[in-house]
Amino acid sequence: MRRLLLLPLLLWCSLLFASEDSAYRFTQADILFLSRFSLDALPPPPAAPDNAVAEDPRAAALGHRLFFDARLSANGRVSCASCHQPQKYFTDGLPRSLGLKMTRRNAPTVLGASHSPWLFWDGRKDSLWSQALGPLLDPGEHGLDGAAVARVIHRHYRSEYRQLFGDSGDLDRLARAGRRLSDARRAARDRVLSRVGKVIMAYERRLQLRPARFDRFVAQLHRDSGDREALAALMSEEELAGMRLFVGRGNCASCHNGPLFTNYEFHNIGAPEPDVARVDLGRYAGVAALEEDAFTCLSRWSDAGQGDCAEMRFLKRQGPELVGAFKTPTLRNIAQTAPYMQAGQLATLEQVLAHYNAPTPPYYDREQHPSRPHFDILPLGLSDEQLGQVIAFLGTLTSPLPEDDPLWGEPEGL
C-alpha cells in the first residue's frame, strides 16, 4: 500500500510528547514515530509496470533533455522546466503557471511525484508518463499536437529514440505525414507520445531530495537522543513546539504524513474558490477525465499486465467527497514554494494556517455543483503563538538545493 495510515500512532505519540518535561527529551517510542516522517524511511519509487523503460538510464537521459527542451512547444519558448524550475524546487513561484497562456491551476512540484498514484491537483492522470503528455498537448501550455511532438523527436532525437525503442519507423512515417492522419499514423502518433511521456517519467523518478534539518534531527535522535547541544543546533524549541502541534493538537499529520508529508488522497478543505463563475470541481472532474483518457495504465499504450493497474480498476467514481476535493500536497520544501492551494489563492503560510485555524465552508452553487461539497476539516483553535510555531516547524522541511546533482540542471547542449 502506498498510503500510510498513522492516525492511531499520532494520537498515541502526541500523548507521549505532551508528557515530556524537556523540549529535547524523546522516548524511544517518540523516535520511532518521528522516523516514519524522515526521508530515510522513503522507499524507492514504486514499480511502474505500465512503463517498460522506467528504470532504463538511457530513457532517463533522454527524458532529462526533453524536460528542458523548449522546442517541444508551439512558440519554442516553453519547456517542462518553465513551470517546474529546479532552483524553485521544481515549481515556478506563480499562483497559476504561464505557458502559452495562463493556466487554471498552480504548478505542483514533481519532486516525490513518482510515489503518488494520481497526478495533478485533481488526479486526472494515473502515471507520470501520462501526466507529462497533458501540458505538451494543452493549447494553453506547450500547445502542440501529437504529430508535432513526433516531428521534434524525429528532427532532434531520432538516434536516441531508435536506440531505446529499437526502431524509428513511427517517427519516419509521421515526419512525412500531412495534417490528416490515417488510422495507422494515428496509432504511430500515440505510440510515440506514450514513449515521450515514459522517458520524461524515467527522468523524474531519479530526482532525489537531500535531507532537510528535520531529517538530520531525527538522525541525530537515533545516534544520541541525549546530546541536547547537537539536537538544539538542528531544531529550536519553537520548531519542536510546532512539530508537536503538527502531529498532535493541530492534526496536520492526519493528511500530511509519511516521508513526503502527504497521504496522496483528495480532500475539500474549503479553500477560497478562485472563480465563482467557473467553479473548480477538483477530483470530481479528475475522475471524469480519467475515464476518457487514452493514456492510462489500462490503455493500449500501457506496458502493464492484466493484473496491474489496481488504482484504475478500483477507481472511485462518485460521491460528494469528490466534489471540489484536491490532492494533499507534499509539505517538503513548503516554506520555499509559495503561493499555496490549487490556484495559488493563499500567498503565505500565515494565510494557510489562518484558514485551517478558522476555515470557511466550501463555496456551493447548486447550478454548477453536482452536489453539495463535503467539508473535510474542523477549526483548530490555535493561538497566534502556536500558529507561528507550526510555521517554524514547516521551515525545517526545506532541503538544500543539490548543486552537484546534474539531474537538477539543464543538460549540456540544449
Solvent accessible surface area in square Angstrom, and as a share of the most:
residue,aa,sasa,rsa
1,M,204,0.91
2,R,84,0.31
3,R,57,0.21
4,L,70,0.35
5,L,155,0.77
6,L,7,0.03
7,L,85,0.42
8,P,99,0.62
9,L,44,0.22
10,L,3,0.02
11,L,109,0.54
12,W,115,0.40
13,C,0,0.00
14,S,24,0.15
15,L,127,0.63
16,L,43,0.22
17,F,7,0.03
18,A,85,0.66
19,S,80,0.52
20,E,35,0.16
21,D,127,0.66
22,S,34,0.22
23,A,27,0.21
24,Y,13,0.05
25,R,123,0.45
26,F,15,0.06
27,T,50,0.29
28,Q,135,0.60
29,A,26,0.21
30,D,0,0.00
31,I,3,0.02
32,L,106,0.53
33,F,2,0.01
34,L,2,0.01
35,S,22,0.14
36,R,95,0.35
37,F,2,0.01
38,S,4,0.03
39,L,23,0.12
40,D,123,0.64
41,A,49,0.38
42,L,51,0.25
43,P,81,0.51
44,P,109,0.69
45,P,40,0.25
46,P,35,0.22
47,A,86,0.66
48,A,18,0.14
49,P,62,0.39
50,D,10,0.05
51,N,4,0.02
52,A,85,0.66
53,V,17,0.10
54,A,4,0.03
55,E,112,0.50
56,D,29,0.15
57,P,95,0.60
58,R,128,0.47
59,A,0,0.00
60,A,4,0.03
61,A,60,0.47
62,L,7,0.03
63,G,0,0.00
64,H,17,0.07
65,R,63,0.23
66,L,2,0.01
67,F,1,0.00
68,F,22,0.09
69,D,4,0.02
70,A,31,0.24
71,R,99,0.36
72,L,1,0.01
73,S,8,0.05
74,A,65,0.50
75,N,57,0.29
76,G,39,0.38
77,R,180,0.66
78,V,10,0.06
79,S,10,0.07
80,C,18,0.11
81,A,13,0.10
82,S,40,0.25
83,C,17,0.10
84,H,25,0.11
85,Q,39,0.17
86,P,15,0.10
87,Q,113,0.50
88,K,82,0.35
89,Y,15,0.06
90,F,0,0.00
91,T,11,0.06
92,D,5,0.03
93,G,39,0.37
94,L,74,0.37
95,P,68,0.43
96,R,99,0.36
97,S,4,0.03
98,L,101,0.50
99,G,12,0.11
100,L,57,0.28
101,K,134,0.57
102,M,105,0.47
103,T,21,0.12
104,R,84,0.31
105,R,34,0.12
106,N,18,0.09
107,A,9,0.07
108,P,49,0.31
109,T,28,0.16
110,V,9,0.05
111,L,8,0.04
112,G,19,0.18
113,A,14,0.11
114,S,15,0.10
115,H,17,0.07
116,S,10,0.06
117,P,3,0.02
118,W,13,0.05
119,L,9,0.04
120,F,30,0.12
121,W,26,0.09
122,D,5,0.02
123,G,0,0.00
124,R,70,0.26
125,K,22,0.09
126,D,18,0.09
127,S,8,0.05
128,L,6,0.03
129,W,0,0.00
130,S,0,0.00
131,Q,20,0.09
132,A,6,0.05
133,L,1,0.01
134,G,22,0.21
135,P,21,0.13
136,L,0,0.00
137,L,60,0.30
138,D,50,0.26
139,P,106,0.66
140,G,14,0.14
141,E,33,0.15
142,H,6,0.03
143,G,25,0.24
144,L,22,0.11
145,D,79,0.41
146,G,6,0.05
147,A,10,0.08
148,A,18,0.14
149,V,0,0.00
150,A,1,0.00
151,R,81,0.30
152,V,13,0.07
153,I,1,0.01
154,H,55,0.24
155,R,155,0.57
156,H,68,0.30
157,Y,3,0.01
158,R,84,0.31
159,S,65,0.42
160,E,69,0.31
161,Y,3,0.01
162,R,124,0.45
163,Q,123,0.55
164,L,19,0.09
165,F,36,0.15
166,G,60,0.58
167,D,67,0.35
168,S,4,0.02
169,G,21,0.21
170,D,5,0.02
171,L,0,0.00
172,D,32,0.17
173,R,95,0.35
174,L,0,0.00
175,A,39,0.30
176,R,165,0.60
177,A,15,0.12
178,G,50,0.48
179,R,234,0.85
180,R,229,0.83
181,L,25,0.13
182,S,59,0.38
183,D,106,0.55
184,A,71,0.55
185,R,76,0.28
186,R,99,0.36
187,A,20,0.16
188,A,1,0.01
189,R,61,0.22
190,D,23,0.12
191,R,73,0.27
192,V,0,0.00
193,L,4,0.02
194,S,2,0.01
195,R,48,0.17
196,V,3,0.01
197,G,0,0.00
198,K,11,0.05
199,V,1,0.01
200,I,1,0.00
201,M,11,0.05
202,A,0,0.00
203,Y,0,0.00
204,E,10,0.05
205,R,22,0.08
206,R,64,0.23
207,L,15,0.08
208,Q,129,0.57
209,L,28,0.14
210,R,84,0.30
211,P,64,0.41
212,A,0,0.00
213,R,76,0.28
214,F,1,0.01
215,D,5,0.03
216,R,99,0.36
217,F,0,0.00
218,V,3,0.01
219,A,27,0.21
220,Q,17,0.08
221,L,3,0.02
222,H,114,0.51
223,R,162,0.59
224,D,70,0.36
225,S,34,0.22
226,G,67,0.64
227,D,52,0.27
228,R,122,0.45
229,E,147,0.66
230,A,30,0.23
231,L,0,0.00
232,A,40,0.31
233,A,85,0.66
234,L,31,0.15
235,M,1,0.00
236,S,49,0.32
237,E,95,0.43
238,E,92,0.41
239,E,22,0.10
240,L,0,0.00
241,A,30,0.23
242,G,0,0.00
243,M,1,0.00
244,R,42,0.15
245,L,20,0.10
246,F,3,0.01
247,V,6,0.03
248,G,18,0.17
249,R,141,0.52
250,G,3,0.03
251,N,77,0.40
252,C,27,0.16
253,A,0,0.00
254,S,37,0.24
255,C,36,0.21
256,H,22,0.10
257,N,4,0.02
258,G,2,0.02
259,P,11,0.07
260,L,6,0.03
261,F,1,0.00
262,T,10,0.06
263,N,11,0.06
264,Y,22,0.08
265,E,58,0.26
266,F,34,0.14
267,H,42,0.19
268,N,10,0.05
269,I,28,0.14
270,G,5,0.05
271,A,19,0.14
272,P,64,0.40
273,E,40,0.18
274,P,65,0.41
275,D,69,0.35
276,V,79,0.46
277,A,84,0.65
278,R,143,0.52
279,V,12,0.07
280,D,7,0.04
281,L,37,0.18
282,G,0,0.00
283,R,11,0.04
284,Y,81,0.31
285,A,40,0.31
286,G,0,0.00
287,V,4,0.02
288,A,53,0.41
289,A,41,0.31
290,L,2,0.01
291,E,90,0.40
292,E,147,0.66
293,D,33,0.17
294,A,58,0.45
295,F,18,0.07
296,T,7,0.04
297,C,15,0.09
298,L,95,0.47
299,S,25,0.16
300,R,178,0.65
301,W,25,0.09
302,S,18,0.12
303,D,69,0.36
304,A,26,0.20
305,G,45,0.43
306,Q,182,0.81
307,G,64,0.61
308,D,46,0.24
309,C,14,0.08
310,A,50,0.38
311,E,52,0.23
312,M,10,0.05
313,R,102,0.37
314,F,152,0.64
315,L,11,0.05
316,K,103,0.44
317,R,117,0.43
318,Q,140,0.62
319,G,24,0.23
320,P,66,0.42
321,E,64,0.29
322,L,11,0.05
323,V,1,0.01
324,G,9,0.08
325,A,0,0.00
326,F,24,0.10
327,K,32,0.13
328,T,10,0.06
329,P,53,0.33
330,T,23,0.13
331,L,17,0.08
332,R,7,0.03
333,N,3,0.02
334,I,17,0.08
335,A,35,0.27
336,Q,107,0.48
337,T,21,0.12
338,A,40,0.31
339,P,17,0.11
340,Y,17,0.07
341,M,24,0.11
342,Q,8,0.03
343,A,9,0.07
344,G,9,0.09
345,Q,46,0.20
346,L,19,0.10
347,A,56,0.44
348,T,57,0.33
349,L,18,0.09
350,E,105,0.47
351,Q,83,0.37
352,V,17,0.09
353,L,11,0.05
354,A,53,0.41
355,H,21,0.09
356,Y,53,0.20
357,N,27,0.14
358,A,75,0.58
359,P,19,0.12
360,T,89,0.52
361,P,88,0.55
362,P,24,0.15
363,Y,89,0.34
364,Y,61,0.23
365,D,33,0.17
366,R,172,0.63
367,E,151,0.68
368,Q,57,0.25
369,H,14,0.06
370,P,66,0.42
371,S,42,0.27
372,R,152,0.55
373,P,12,0.07
374,H,90,0.40
375,F,68,0.28
376,D,48,0.25
377,I,30,0.15
378,L,146,0.72
379,P,92,0.58
380,L,34,0.17
381,G,49,0.47
382,L,10,0.05
383,S,54,0.35
384,D,124,0.64
385,E,126,0.57
386,Q,43,0.19
387,L,23,0.12
388,G,29,0.28
389,Q,30,0.14
390,V,1,0.01
391,I,32,0.16
392,A,24,0.18
393,F,2,0.01
394,L,7,0.04
395,G,26,0.25
396,T,1,0.00
397,L,0,0.00
398,T,36,0.21
399,S,2,0.01
400,P,69,0.44
401,L,74,0.37
402,P,6,0.04
403,E,171,0.77
404,D,110,0.57
405,D,29,0.15
406,P,106,0.66
407,L,41,0.20
408,W,19,0.07
409,G,29,0.28
410,E,108,0.48
411,P,18,0.11
412,E,161,0.72
413,G,75,0.72
414,L,70,0.35
